[in-house]
């Protein structure tokens, strides 16, 4: 039992967050876009690995994901499309993401919606 407590205390002291959601893949966040439109930072974040899967399981077409990430869809339309799947924002991976945004940028939001999209996107 002492070994367990010793290991547990050592692990608990490590300042790391790993909800195993693969947040912020460098290949998504840093990827250049080929289309004429800027890819919003929040769009890149919401279409990262696991959150992209949530959008796809909620009915978003893979082509739409690719068109957003490649800059073929205007920023205003990116916002409209991503917010048109409100069920995404209740999923645990996105809830963890929102908690991280709150902690890192000093925000106090419960979800991402049309009222706070611009503030979160600028954070």
Secondary structure, DSSP 8 states (H G I E B T S, - for coil): -HHHHHHHHHHHTS-----SS--S-HHHHS----SSS---HHHHHHTSHHHHHHHHHTT--HHHHHHHHTT-S-HHHHHHHHHT-GGGGGSHHHHHHHHHHHHHHT---SS--TTTHHHHHH-
